[in-house]
Amino acid sequence: GAYRTRLAQSMGVAVGRLASIIEPDELKNILKTAKAEEFSTGENFENILNGTFKINLHMHTVSDGTMSVKNCLDQAAKYAEYRKTLNKLDPVVIAITDHDMLKGVKEAIGIISENPQKYKNIRLVPGIEFNAVYDSKQMESIGYCVNPFDEKLNSFVTSNQQKNKIYLEKFL
C-alpha cells in the first residue's frame, strides 16, 4: 500500500522488505473486528498461554521500556511462532509507541527490513506517544501509522520535546 511505499522510499529499500509493517486500513480493520481478549494477557496470563492474546498497541522501548527494540521484535516473533503451534495463524500485532521520540520505531523498521522473513508473522504499527501540556496538566496521546522518517514530523517531535522540557523545569 501507499503507506509502506512511503516508508520504503524514505529508507531506500524495496517495499516487499516491509511486509510486516501494517497499513492504516489494516489497523482499522483489526480494530473493528478484534475481541477484547485479544488485547489482554488475561488475569493469570491465560490468554498468552492459550494464544488468544495477539494485539499490543502500546509498547515502549528506548524511551522508558526495559526491552531493546530488537528483543521486542524477537519476542513478538517467537510468540507468533508459539501461536502457530496452537493453530492460531493470524499475525501478532504490536505498536512501538515510545514517549516523544521516533528512534525506536525507526530502528524497528530497519531491523524488519534487514530480515523480513524472520518477522513475517508479526505486524508492526509504527507509532509515538506524545506528551503535551494543556491547562497546566500533562497529557499523553498516541499516534499510529506515523512515518518516523518524515522531516516535518521529526521537527514537530523535537519542538514538542523542547516545550515539555521547559514546562517540566518550570513547574516541577
N, C-alpha and C positions, 0 to 999 in steps of 0.2 A: 503494500500500500504506500500511499504518499508519505506518511509519517516515517516509516522505515527507510524509504528512499532518501528523505532529507537527512536522516541520521547518517546513513551510509555515505552520502555525498560529503557531509561535514567531516567525516573520518577518512574519506578516500578509500573505502573498502567496498566490495561487492555487496549489494543488498541482500543476497542469499546468505551471507555470513551473519545476518542479524535476524534470522527467522524466529529466534526466541524473544525478540523484543515485541511487546504487544502493541497493536494498533489501537487508537482511541475507540473505534467502533467495536473491536473485540472486547475491550474492557466494559463498554456499555452493555453488551450482550451478556457477559459474565455476571455483571451486577444485577441485571434484570432476572436472570434465571437461577442464581445461586441460592442455596438454602442456608439458613443461619448456622447450622452445624459445620458447614464447610469453612466458616471463618473462625471457628472456635476449636481450641485444642481439647476441650472437654474438662470437666471437673477434676478427673484423675488421669488426664491425657488419653482418655479412651478414644477420642476422635483421631488422635495421632496413631494409636495402636491399630485401630480398625481401618485407617486410611481415609476416613471421611474428611478430615481437615485438609484443605488444599489451597486456601487463599489467605495471604497475609499482606495487607496493603499499607502497613506502617512499620517499616524496619529501619533502624539506624545502624550505620557502620562507622564511618570516620568521624562523624560529629560527636556522638556520645554513646555509641554502641560498644559492645565487647568483642565482636567478631570482625575480622578483616573482611574486606569485600570479597576476596577470593574464597575464604572459608564460608561466608554466607551463601555464595553461589554453589559451592561444592556440597554444602549440607542440603540445600534445596534439591540439587540433582540427585543426591544419594536418597533423599526421602522419596523423590519421584520414582526412583528405581524400586524402592520398597513397596510403594503403592502398586506398581505393576505386578508384583508377586501376589497381590490381593485382587488382581484383575480390575484395578482402577487405572484405566489407561489415559484418562484426561490429564492434561499438564497441571503442575503445581504453579500457582501464580503468586509472585512476590513483587513488592514495590520497595525500592530503596528510596527513603524519604528523609535524608539527613537534614539536620537543622541548618538552614541558611547557607547551604553550600552544595555545589554540584560535583565536587571532586569524586566522591564515592560512586555516584551513578555513572560518571564518565569512565571511571576505572572498570566498573561492571560491564558496560557496553564493550569496552576494549577487550576484556577477558573473554566475553562471549564471542566476539568477532574472531579471536585467535583460535578458538576451539568450539565451533558451533555444534559439532556432533556430541560433545560431552554434555552440553546444556540443552539438547533437543527436547527434553521432557519438562522443561520449565518455561514459564513466560515471565519476563521481567517488565515491570511497569516503571519506567524512569520517572522519578518524582523528586519533590523537595518539600520540606516543611518550613514554611515561612513564619518567623516570629515577627510580631508587629506590636506597636503600642498605639492604643486608642483610648482617649479619655483617661490617661494615666494608668491604664490597665494593660498588662501584657497578654497578647492573644496569639494563637497559633492557627494556621490554616495549611492545608496540604494541596499541592498542585500535582496532578498526574499527567503522564504522557508529555512531559516537557522535553525540549531539545536542549540538553546541557551544553551543547556546542554553540548555541546561538549567542552572538555577541551582545545583543540588546538584553537578553535575559541575564547574562553574566554581569553586565553593567548594573542592572537592577539589583541583583543579589549583592554585589559589592556595596552599592549605595545603601541598601537595607541593612547590611551588617554594620555599616558605619553609624547609621541612625540608631540602631539598637544599642550599640556600644556607648554612644553619647547618652542615651536615656538611662542605661544601667549605671553609668558613672555618676549621673546627676541625681538619680532618685533612689539608688540602692546603696 
